[in-house]
Structures are given as structure tokens and as C-alpha cells.
């Protein structure tokens, strides 16, 4: 299960709307809790370096990913996942998404953005022990709404 605050959940969906009709992307920082799964504690927006097909592909520059990883370590956190949007396409992983997913144990969130508005958001856990046996498994998203209720 992926645990994420209401604010971070809404922020990644909003990011998809802002970047539409291109794919947005970002990194999920937090901790892997053996009993409950990945818990997101911070969201980091990343730039999509794909200029040839940014409407249906994304890439985070290696230098930016290293910088984000260092930032995470400085906060005592780990990279627990990634997120991106699918403009006018379902919130399901594509063969390209699978081929380019290499962080075993990480969550991969995909938000469908239809006509500029965030629709469905799904998460997939990359499981396995090697590139040869990796697979995506559907992952439940638990949205922590305590902070949203506190604002009312």
C-alpha cells in the first residue's frame, strides 16, 4: 500500500494539470515501512527532459535525480517512488513505463489528465529481485486526510 497525504496527492494531480498537454513527472520521498508499504513524506517536482515526445513520454535527468537523492538523504528519507501523468490516456502503465522502471520496491503513480483536468490516479509497485523478473503490481493508495479535515 502507498500512503500519501491529501496535500501531496492533490499536488501531484495539480502538477499534471499544469503541465498538460505534456507529461509531468516527479519523485516521492519517504520511508518504506515493512508492515504498511511506502509512506510518502515529501513530493519533489522534476523537469521532463523529453523534448521529442513530451506529450507521451517523460525522463528525469540523471543529474536532477542524483540531486533529489542527496536531498532525500539529507532529510533522512529515501526515494520510495515516482509519479507522472498520462495526458488524455488511461492511468495505466504502458510498455514504455515498464521498460523504463528500474527502482525495485518503489511505487509508480500515474494520473490520467483528461482535457486538462486530473481524472483517475493509480499506483503500481515495482516488484521482483532483478530486471529479468520485475513486474508491476496494482497498489492501493491510502490518502491521509487528517490535514484536510483540520483545515475545515
Backbone as CSV, one residue per row, in Angstrom:
resi,resn,N_x,N_y,N_z,CA_x,CA_y,CA_z,C_x,C_y,C_z
1,UNK,0.838,-1.184,0.000,0.000,0.000,0.000,0.880,1.243,0.000
2,UNK,0.435,2.258,-0.711,1.119,3.543,-0.731,0.343,4.504,0.155
3,UNK,1.026,5.112,1.112,0.392,6.089,1.989,0.896,7.475,1.599
4,UNK,-0.049,8.391,1.404,0.297,9.740,0.961,-0.687,10.727,1.578
5,UNK,-0.192,11.898,1.914,-1.079,12.911,2.482,-2.001,13.456,1.391
6,UNK,-3.121,13.969,1.831,-4.070,14.585,0.906,-3.390,15.719,0.129
7,UNK,-2.586,16.520,0.816,-1.917,17.656,0.167,-0.963,17.184,-0.936
8,UNK,-0.167,16.149,-0.667,0.764,15.650,-1.683,0.026,14.987,-2.838
9,UNK,-1.038,14.259,-2.518,-1.859,13.625,-3.561,-2.425,14.687,-4.501
10,UNK,-2.993,15.728,-3.923,-3.551,16.813,-4.733,-2.456,17.561,-5.492
11,UNK,-1.276,17.711,-4.894,-0.171,18.419,-5.546,0.303,17.686,-6.793
12,UNK,0.397,16.368,-6.753,0.862,15.655,-7.940,-0.201,15.675,-9.039
13,UNK,-1.458,15.664,-8.655,-2.539,15.766,-9.647,-2.566,17.164,-10.274
14,UNK,-2.372,18.184,-9.450,-2.318,19.556,-9.949,-1.133,19.744,-10.887
15,UNK,-0.002,19.129,-10.555,1.180,19.204,-11.417,0.830,18.690,-12.816
16,UNK,0.109,17.597,-12.892,-0.310,17.053,-14.186,-1.182,18.028,-14.961
17,UNK,-2.075,18.711,-14.259,-2.939,19.695,-14.912,-2.130,20.886,-15.420
18,UNK,-1.161,21.337,-14.632,-0.351,22.500,-15.011,0.521,22.230,-16.233
19,UNK,1.015,21.009,-16.379,1.942,20.681,-17.460,1.201,20.198,-18.715
20,UNK,-0.070,19.829,-18.577,-0.880,19.378,-19.700,-0.712,20.319,-20.887
21,UNK,-0.552,19.860,-22.102,-0.757,18.512,-22.614,0.505,17.634,-22.603
22,UNK,1.502,18.028,-21.820,2.711,17.212,-21.702,2.644,16.384,-20.427
23,UNK,3.516,15.386,-20.341,3.595,14.576,-19.132,4.402,15.317,-18.072
24,UNK,3.880,15.351,-16.863,4.643,15.854,-15.731,5.357,14.673,-15.097
25,UNK,6.319,14.961,-14.238,6.986,13.879,-13.525,7.573,14.413,-12.224
26,UNK,7.802,13.497,-11.305,8.365,13.874,-10.022,8.750,12.653,-9.212
27,UNK,9.290,12.923,-8.041,9.841,11.880,-7.185,9.137,11.912,-5.831
28,UNK,8.911,10.723,-5.285,8.274,10.571,-3.980,9.341,10.226,-2.951
29,UNK,9.471,11.061,-1.932,10.432,10.803,-0.860,9.685,10.339,0.372
30,UNK,10.290,9.432,1.108,9.650,8.944,2.317,10.374,7.752,2.885
31,UNK,9.611,6.829,3.419,10.157,5.623,4.044,9.344,4.418,3.609
32,UNK,10.033,3.285,3.488,9.341,2.026,3.274,9.119,1.409,4.642
33,UNK,7.861,1.244,4.979,7.505,0.655,6.263,7.068,-0.785,6.014
34,UNK,7.856,-1.752,6.490,7.623,-3.163,6.166,6.182,-3.641,6.343
35,UNK,5.489,-3.146,7.345,4.130,-3.619,7.604,3.078,-2.948,6.731
36,UNK,3.360,-1.718,6.289,2.324,-0.972,5.566,2.729,-0.527,4.167
37,UNK,3.984,-0.615,3.797,4.415,-0.217,2.459,5.089,1.138,2.429
38,UNK,5.069,1.758,1.272,5.745,3.043,1.082,4.890,4.180,1.636
39,UNK,5.522,5.006,2.470,4.862,6.184,3.037,5.554,7.426,2.471
40,UNK,4.803,8.222,1.732,5.340,9.444,1.134,5.338,10.546,2.185
41,UNK,6.499,11.198,2.325,6.598,12.314,3.265,6.906,13.634,2.560
42,UNK,7.339,13.539,1.305,7.610,14.763,0.545,7.551,14.446,-0.938
43,UNK,7.039,15.386,-1.685,6.934,15.292,-3.132,7.949,16.253,-3.735
44,UNK,8.683,15.816,-4.754,9.628,16.707,-5.425,9.294,16.719,-6.912
45,UNK,8.911,17.895,-7.414,8.656,18.029,-8.850,9.979,17.908,-9.603
46,UNK,9.917,17.283,-10.762,11.100,17.172,-11.612,10.754,17.694,-13.004
47,UNK,11.793,18.089,-13.718,11.582,18.545,-15.087,11.543,17.357,-16.033
48,UNK,10.686,17.423,-17.035,10.620,16.393,-18.062,11.585,16.793,-19.172
49,UNK,12.659,16.027,-19.323,13.681,16.379,-20.319,13.347,15.863,-21.712
50,UNK,12.233,15.164,-21.872,11.853,14.657,-23.191,11.303,15.802,-24.029
51,UNK,12.041,16.234,-25.021,11.570,17.297,-25.910,10.984,16.729,-27.193
52,UNK,11.307,15.474,-27.502,10.825,14.875,-28.741,9.383,14.378,-28.632
53,UNK,8.967,13.934,-27.463,7.613,13.397,-27.308,7.111,13.595,-25.881
54,UNK,7.192,14.820,-25.405,6.815,15.122,-24.018,5.330,14.893,-23.750
55,UNK,4.539,14.764,-24.801,3.101,14.515,-24.615,2.809,13.064,-24.223
56,UNK,3.773,12.158,-24.450,3.520,10.771,-24.079,4.747,10.034,-23.534
57,UNK,5.765,10.781,-23.125,6.965,10.187,-22.523,7.517,11.189,-21.494
58,UNK,8.247,10.637,-20.526,8.932,11.523,-19.593,10.299,10.952,-19.279
59,UNK,11.179,11.836,-18.865,12.512,11.436,-18.432,12.987,12.459,-17.408
60,UNK,13.535,11.962,-16.319,14.145,12.830,-15.314,15.645,12.757,-15.548
61,UNK,16.277,13.914,-15.731,17.720,13.947,-15.994,18.479,13.282,-14.848
62,UNK,19.481,12.474,-15.162,20.254,11.794,-14.107,20.818,12.758,-13.065
63,UNK,21.288,13.937,-13.502,21.841,14.915,-12.559,20.782,15.389,-11.577
64,UNK,19.552,15.577,-12.087,18.469,16.016,-11.214,18.088,14.905,-10.233
65,UNK,18.081,13.672,-10.701,17.752,12.541,-9.834,18.790,12.370,-8.724
66,UNK,20.063,12.543,-9.059,21.122,12.466,-8.043,20.938,13.583,-7.012
67,UNK,20.609,14.774,-7.487,20.379,15.910,-6.588,19.203,15.615,-5.643
68,UNK,18.133,15.052,-6.180,16.962,14.718,-5.365,17.311,13.621,-4.359
69,UNK,18.107,12.648,-4.791,18.508,11.567,-3.888,19.362,12.113,-2.736
70,UNK,20.247,13.044,-3.030,21.055,13.667,-1.974,20.182,14.468,-1.020
71,UNK,19.204,15.183,-1.590,18.256,15.948,-0.780,17.518,15.000,0.169
72,UNK,17.076,13.868,-0.348,16.366,12.887,0.469,17.242,12.403,1.619
73,UNK,18.472,12.028,1.301,19.386,11.538,2.348,19.598,12.584,3.421
74,UNK,19.718,13.848,3.000,19.902,14.935,3.955,18.727,15.084,4.905
75,UNK,17.550,14.659,4.444,16.346,14.722,5.268,16.078,13.411,6.011
76,UNK,16.963,12.435,5.810,16.768,11.129,6.424,15.683,10.311,5.737
77,UNK,15.442,10.606,4.457,14.407,9.918,3.697,15.027,9.131,2.547
78,UNK,14.202,8.338,1.894,14.610,7.561,0.724,13.705,7.912,-0.446
79,UNK,14.138,7.580,-1.638,13.236,7.640,-2.789,12.353,6.402,-2.695
80,UNK,11.049,6.623,-2.552,10.116,5.500,-2.437,9.225,5.379,-3.671
81,UNK,9.405,6.290,-4.624,8.600,6.186,-5.832,8.741,7.373,-6.747
82,UNK,7.952,7.288,-7.805,7.941,8.300,-8.854,6.492,8.522,-9.278
83,UNK,6.235,9.680,-9.858,4.902,9.915,-10.403,5.022,10.582,-11.757
84,UNK,4.015,10.362,-12.583,3.913,11.077,-13.850,2.459,11.074,-14.301
85,UNK,2.182,11.883,-15.307,0.817,11.984,-15.805,0.718,11.353,-17.194
86,UNK,-0.495,10.979,-17.544,-0.813,10.493,-18.890,-1.869,11.430,-19.476
87,UNK,-1.434,12.414,-20.275,-2.406,13.326,-20.885,-3.332,12.584,-21.854
88,UNK,-4.631,12.687,-21.599,-5.659,12.074,-22.453,-5.391,10.594,-22.724
89,UNK,-4.939,9.900,-21.674,-4.644,8.472,-21.761,-4.930,7.866,-20.382
90,UNK,-5.316,6.594,-20.321,-5.658,5.980,-19.021,-4.505,5.991,-18.013
91,UNK,-4.862,5.903,-16.755,-3.893,5.872,-15.649,-3.377,4.452,-15.454
92,UNK,-2.899,3.869,-16.533,-2.330,2.521,-16.532,-0.920,2.599,-17.093
93,UNK,-0.036,1.733,-16.618,1.334,1.761,-17.117,1.376,1.235,-18.550
94,UNK,2.282,1.830,-19.299,2.481,1.443,-20.696,3.708,0.536,-20.789
95,UNK,3.898,-0.131,-21.921,5.126,-0.915,-22.100,6.386,-0.059,-21.916
96,UNK,6.337,1.206,-22.336,7.483,2.106,-22.139,7.681,2.400,-20.661
97,UNK,6.589,2.655,-19.934,6.696,2.889,-18.492,7.377,1.697,-17.820
98,UNK,6.973,0.486,-18.204,7.535,-0.714,-17.609,9.015,-0.870,-17.966
99,UNK,9.342,-0.669,-19.224,10.729,-0.833,-19.673,11.667,0.151,-18.984
100,UNK,11.148,1.351,-18.664,11.990,2.386,-18.071,11.917,2.426,-16.548
101,UNK,11.191,1.495,-15.942,11.090,1.410,-14.471,12.178,0.466,-13.967
102,UNK,13.049,0.989,-13.104,14.184,0.190,-12.631,14.324,0.173,-11.108
103,UNK,13.537,0.946,-10.400,13.688,1.070,-8.958,12.775,0.057,-8.265
104,UNK,13.309,-1.135,-8.057,12.543,-2.200,-7.416,12.111,-1.776,-6.014
105,UNK,10.872,-2.098,-5.665,10.330,-1.729,-4.361,9.715,-0.343,-4.330
106,UNK,9.828,0.383,-5.441,9.270,1.735,-5.497,7.861,1.727,-6.070
107,UNK,7.108,2.746,-5.693,5.756,2.960,-6.196,5.828,3.872,-7.415
108,UNK,5.005,3.581,-8.392,4.923,4.387,-9.610,3.477,4.850,-9.748
109,UNK,3.259,6.148,-9.517,1.919,6.729,-9.581,1.702,7.324,-10.964
110,UNK,0.535,7.038,-11.528,0.159,7.596,-12.828,-1.212,8.249,-12.690
111,UNK,-1.306,9.505,-13.128,-2.575,10.223,-13.134,-2.991,10.473,-14.568
112,UNK,-4.198,10.092,-14.898,-4.768,10.413,-16.194,-5.258,11.864,-16.137
113,UNK,-4.824,12.665,-17.107,-5.273,14.052,-17.186,-6.072,14.187,-18.483
114,UNK,-7.380,14.338,-18.339,-8.285,14.374,-19.482,-8.721,15.806,-19.767
115,UNK,-8.371,16.293,-20.952,-8.714,17.666,-21.352,-8.271,18.684,-20.306
116,UNK,-7.086,18.456,-19.725,-6.505,19.397,-18.776,-6.939,19.219,-17.338
117,UNK,-7.783,18.222,-17.055,-8.290,18.014,-15.692,-7.883,16.630,-15.197
118,UNK,-7.257,16.582,-14.021,-6.852,15.304,-13.429,-8.079,14.430,-13.218
119,UNK,-7.978,13.186,-13.669,-9.069,12.226,-13.512,-8.609,11.131,-12.543
120,UNK,-8.452,9.931,-13.039,-8.079,8.801,-12.199,-6.585,8.795,-11.880
121,UNK,-6.242,8.425,-10.659,-4.850,8.257,-10.238,-4.685,6.839,-9.712
122,UNK,-3.700,6.118,-10.249,-3.400,4.748,-9.828,-1.943,4.648,-9.417
123,UNK,-1.650,3.632,-8.596,-0.271,3.365,-8.204,0.063,1.912,-8.486
124,UNK,1.325,1.695,-8.864,1.825,0.365,-9.184,3.157,0.175,-8.471
125,UNK,3.304,-0.953,-7.797,4.532,-1.268,-7.080,5.409,-2.132,-7.985
126,UNK,6.667,-1.714,-8.173,7.598,-2.495,-8.982,8.224,-3.553,-8.080
127,UNK,7.874,-4.806,-8.334,8.351,-5.911,-7.509,9.339,-6.772,-8.296
128,UNK,9.991,-7.667,-7.580,10.967,-8.566,-8.179,12.320,-8.364,-7.524
129,UNK,13.291,-9.142,-7.998,14.638,-9.043,-7.445,15.665,-8.609,-8.477
130,UNK,15.318,-8.719,-9.762,16.227,-8.325,-10.849,15.407,-7.721,-11.986
131,UNK,16.091,-7.172,-12.956,15.425,-6.653,-14.151,14.658,-7.767,-14.875
132,UNK,15.187,-8.974,-14.803,14.587,-10.090,-15.537,13.262,-10.551,-14.941
133,UNK,13.078,-10.401,-13.633,11.825,-10.880,-13.039,10.961,-9.746,-12.468
134,UNK,11.277,-8.507,-12.821,10.481,-7.393,-12.308,9.070,-7.439,-12.893
135,UNK,8.127,-6.882,-12.114,6.755,-6.743,-12.608,6.055,-5.646,-11.817
136,UNK,5.043,-5.070,-12.437,4.207,-4.093,-11.754,3.030,-4.816,-11.113
137,UNK,2.758,-4.468,-9.868,1.570,-4.962,-9.176,0.698,-3.763,-8.816
138,UNK,-0.609,-3.902,-8.990,-1.527,-2.843,-8.565,-1.293,-2.569,-7.090
139,UNK,-1.294,-1.298,-6.744,-1.021,-0.901,-5.357,-2.117,0.045,-4.879
140,UNK,-2.722,-0.277,-3.750,-3.741,0.594,-3.165,-3.091,1.896,-2.699
141,UNK,-3.838,2.981,-2.820,-3.387,4.286,-2.335,-4.237,4.647,-1.120
142,UNK,-3.560,4.889,0.000,-4.253,5.364,1.199,-3.951,6.839,1.337
143,UNK,-4.986,7.659,1.197,-4.820,9.113,1.301,-5.102,9.513,2.734
144,UNK,-4.108,10.100,3.368,-4.255,10.542,4.751,-4.946,11.886,4.738
145,UNK,-6.167,11.902,5.251,-6.982,13.102,5.138,-7.026,13.938,6.412
146,UNK,-6.247,13.579,7.394,-6.271,14.309,8.667,-6.019,15.787,8.475
147,UNK,-5.018,16.141,7.642,-4.731,17.567,7.486,-5.814,18.282,6.706
148,UNK,-6.499,17.576,5.801,-7.586,18.199,5.050,-8.760,18.488,5.985
149,UNK,-9.057,17.567,6.883,-10.146,17.765,7.825,-9.815,18.861,8.828
150,UNK,-8.558,18.992,9.189,-8.141,20.008,10.176,-8.339,21.414,9.633
151,UNK,-8.332,21.566,8.309,-8.477,22.887,7.695,-9.928,23.340,7.633
152,UNK,-10.869,22.418,7.859,-12.285,22.775,7.770,-12.765,23.521,8.987
